[in-house]
Amino acid sequence: MQRPAGILVSDFDGTISRKDFFDLVRARWPIPKDEDPWERYVSGEITHFQALALIFSRIRCSEAELLSLVDQMEVDPNFAATIRELQGQGWEVLVASAGCAWYIERLLAQAGISIQVYSNPGVFDPARGLIMSLPPASPFLDPGTGVNKLEITRDALRRCDCVAFAGDGRPDINPSLLVPEERRFARGWLADELTARKEGFVRFDSWTTIRDTLLC
């Protein structure tokens, strides 16, 4: 098999999309702060996967209403063109997300993009919400997040010398540190954390920055 010119490993929520799905869900179905699964995760009481699963289980609406909420995540308008340009130059692009494949695959399909997705499967039930489960028989299974982004990035580095990573959240810090700072794209919490650690990175607000940096 021909080696790719490069491999880009990207988070989805808040990285490919402008907004995180779980933030939209929490805004639509508010949770008291002392019961908020996300706060329990941040404090170390439960795992990232457990927090998202609990948040998603609070959804109560029709599938059409939920898909309308998914559309509010706002995929970066330059994402699809960037992926096509990278693929045209021999790059492999894959998504490594601790979120849910249920909405990720729908948004990628709407964008006309076909790439490998490593994420947690989910099934929607109007009476029970979005029921997220751990990936079955995945070589990159992590019980804390469902998807082990660190191992996915390590696997990419075994297959290619030129690997880039893009992310914004807490599960992205360790995999981002595996790649050189000139191919480490960050915003949001990840950018703040890298800054606090005095680690170099490329700050991005648009996927044009990623395109222009990798294809310069």
C-alpha positions as CSV (number, residue, x, y, z in Angstrom):
1,M,0.0,0.0,0.0
2,Q,1.3,3.4,-0.9
3,R,2.3,5.6,2.0
4,P,0.3,8.8,2.3
5,A,2.1,12.2,1.9
6,G,0.8,13.1,5.3
7,I,-1.9,12.1,7.9
8,L,-4.1,14.7,9.6
9,V,-5.8,13.4,12.8
10,S,-8.6,15.8,13.8
11,D,-11.1,16.1,16.6
12,F,-14.7,16.9,15.5
13,D,-16.7,18.9,18.0
14,G,-15.3,22.5,18.3
15,T,-12.6,21.7,15.8
16,I,-14.4,20.7,12.5
17,S,-17.6,22.2,13.9
18,R,-17.8,25.7,15.5
19,K,-19.9,24.4,18.4
20,D,-19.8,21.3,20.6
21,F,-22.9,19.1,20.4
22,F,-22.9,18.5,24.2
23,D,-23.0,22.3,24.8
24,L,-26.0,22.6,22.5
25,V,-27.7,19.8,24.4
26,R,-27.0,21.2,27.8
27,A,-28.4,24.6,26.6
28,R,-31.5,23.0,25.3
29,W,-32.1,20.7,28.3
30,P,-30.5,22.5,31.2
31,I,-29.0,20.6,34.2
32,P,-28.6,22.0,37.7
33,K,-24.9,22.7,38.3
34,D,-24.7,20.3,41.2
35,E,-26.0,17.5,39.0
36,D,-24.2,18.4,35.8
37,P,-22.3,15.4,34.4
38,W,-19.7,17.6,32.8
39,E,-18.8,19.2,36.1
40,R,-18.6,15.7,37.6
41,Y,-16.2,14.7,34.8
42,V,-14.0,17.8,35.3
43,S,-13.8,17.1,39.0
44,G,-12.7,13.5,38.3
45,E,-15.9,11.8,39.6
46,I,-16.9,10.1,36.4
47,T,-15.2,9.6,33.0
48,H,-15.6,11.7,29.9
49,F,-17.6,8.9,28.2
50,Q,-19.9,8.6,31.1
51,A,-20.5,12.4,31.2
52,L,-21.4,12.6,27.6
53,A,-23.6,9.5,27.7
54,L,-25.5,11.0,30.7
55,I,-25.9,14.4,28.9
56,F,-27.1,12.8,25.7
57,S,-29.6,10.6,27.6
58,R,-31.5,13.8,28.6
59,I,-32.5,14.6,25.0
60,R,-36.3,14.5,24.6
61,C,-37.5,15.5,21.1
62,S,-38.2,14.1,17.7
63,E,-35.4,13.0,15.3
64,A,-36.2,15.9,13.1
65,E,-35.8,18.3,16.0
66,L,-32.5,16.7,17.0
67,L,-31.1,16.9,13.5
68,S,-32.0,20.6,13.5
69,L,-29.9,21.0,16.6
70,V,-27.1,19.1,15.0
71,D,-27.1,21.6,12.1
72,Q,-26.5,24.3,14.7
73,M,-23.0,22.8,15.3
74,E,-21.9,24.7,12.2
75,V,-19.3,22.8,10.3
76,D,-16.5,25.2,9.3
77,P,-17.4,26.5,5.8
78,N,-13.8,25.9,4.6
79,F,-13.6,22.4,6.0
80,A,-14.8,20.4,2.9
81,A,-12.6,22.3,0.5
82,T,-9.6,21.9,2.7
83,I,-10.1,18.1,3.0
84,R,-10.5,17.8,-0.8
85,E,-7.3,19.8,-1.3
86,L,-5.4,17.7,1.2
87,Q,-6.6,14.5,-0.3
88,G,-5.7,15.8,-3.8
89,Q,-2.1,16.2,-2.5
90,G,-2.0,12.6,-1.1
91,W,-2.9,13.3,2.5
92,E,-5.0,10.9,4.6
93,V,-7.5,12.7,6.9
94,L,-9.3,10.9,9.8
95,V,-11.5,12.0,12.6
96,A,-10.8,10.9,16.2
97,S,-13.6,12.0,18.4
98,A,-14.8,11.2,21.9
99,G,-18.2,12.4,20.8
100,C,-20.8,10.4,18.9
101,A,-20.6,9.0,15.4
102,W,-24.4,9.4,15.1
103,Y,-24.1,13.1,14.4
104,I,-20.5,13.2,13.1
105,E,-21.3,10.9,10.1
106,R,-24.4,12.9,9.2
107,L,-22.5,16.2,9.1
108,L,-19.7,14.7,7.1
109,A,-22.1,13.2,4.6
110,Q,-23.8,16.6,4.3
111,A,-20.4,18.2,3.6
112,G,-19.8,15.5,0.9
113,I,-16.7,14.2,2.7
114,S,-15.8,10.5,3.0
115,I,-13.0,9.9,5.6
116,Q,-12.3,7.4,8.4
117,V,-14.1,8.2,11.6
118,Y,-13.1,6.8,15.0
119,S,-15.9,7.7,17.4
120,N,-18.5,6.3,19.8
121,P,-21.6,4.7,18.1
122,G,-25.0,5.9,19.0
123,V,-28.7,5.2,18.5
124,F,-31.5,7.8,18.9
125,D,-34.7,7.0,20.7
126,P,-37.1,9.9,21.3
127,A,-38.0,8.4,24.7
128,R,-34.5,7.7,25.8
129,G,-32.3,10.3,24.0
130,L,-29.1,9.6,22.1
131,I,-27.9,6.3,23.5
132,M,-24.1,6.3,23.1
133,S,-22.1,3.1,23.5
134,L,-18.4,2.2,23.5
135,P,-17.0,1.1,20.1
136,P,-17.2,-2.7,19.7
137,A,-13.9,-4.5,19.1
138,S,-12.0,-1.3,18.3
139,P,-8.2,-1.5,18.3
140,F,-8.3,2.1,19.7
141,L,-10.8,1.5,22.5
142,D,-10.4,3.6,25.7
143,P,-12.8,3.1,28.6
144,G,-12.5,6.7,29.7
145,T,-13.3,8.4,26.4
146,G,-14.4,5.5,24.2
147,V,-11.8,6.5,21.6
148,N,-8.1,6.5,22.3
149,K,-6.8,9.5,20.4
150,L,-3.3,9.0,21.7
151,E,-3.1,5.5,20.1
152,I,-4.7,6.7,16.9
153,T,-2.0,9.4,16.6
154,R,0.7,6.9,17.4
155,D,-0.6,4.6,14.8
156,A,-0.5,7.4,12.2
157,L,3.1,8.2,13.2
158,R,4.0,4.5,12.6
159,R,2.5,4.7,9.1
160,C,3.8,8.1,8.1
161,D,6.6,10.6,9.0
162,C,4.4,13.6,8.4
163,V,1.5,13.7,10.9
164,A,-0.6,16.7,12.0
165,F,-3.2,17.0,14.7
166,A,-6.1,19.4,15.2
167,G,-8.1,19.8,18.3
168,D,-9.7,22.0,20.9
169,G,-10.6,19.9,24.0
170,R,-9.3,18.1,27.0
171,P,-8.8,14.6,25.3
172,D,-6.7,16.3,22.7
173,I,-3.8,17.5,24.8
174,N,-1.7,14.2,24.9
175,P,-2.1,13.3,21.2
176,S,-1.3,16.9,20.2
177,L,2.0,16.7,21.9
178,L,3.1,13.8,19.7
179,V,3.4,15.9,16.6
180,P,5.7,18.8,15.9
181,E,4.5,22.3,16.9
182,E,4.3,23.4,13.3
183,R,1.7,20.7,12.7
184,R,-0.1,21.1,16.0
185,F,-3.3,23.0,15.4
186,A,-5.3,24.2,18.4
187,R,-8.0,26.5,19.6
188,G,-10.3,26.7,22.7
189,W,-9.3,24.8,25.8
190,L,-6.4,23.0,24.0
191,A,-4.8,26.3,22.9
192,D,-5.1,27.7,26.4
193,E,-3.6,24.5,27.9
194,L,-0.7,24.5,25.4
195,T,0.0,28.1,26.1
196,A,0.0,27.4,29.9
197,R,2.5,24.6,29.3
198,K,4.6,26.9,27.1
199,E,4.2,24.4,24.2
200,G,4.2,25.8,20.6
201,F,1.3,25.4,18.3
202,V,-0.6,26.9,15.4
203,R,-3.7,28.7,16.5
204,F,-6.6,28.4,14.0
205,D,-10.0,29.9,13.6
206,S,-10.6,28.7,10.1
207,W,-9.7,25.5,8.3
208,T,-7.9,27.7,5.7
209,T,-5.1,28.1,8.3
210,I,-4.7,24.3,8.4
211,R,-4.8,24.1,4.6
212,D,-2.3,26.9,4.1
213,T,0.1,25.6,6.7
214,L,0.1,22.0,5.6
215,L,0.2,22.7,1.8
216,C,2.6,25.6,1.9
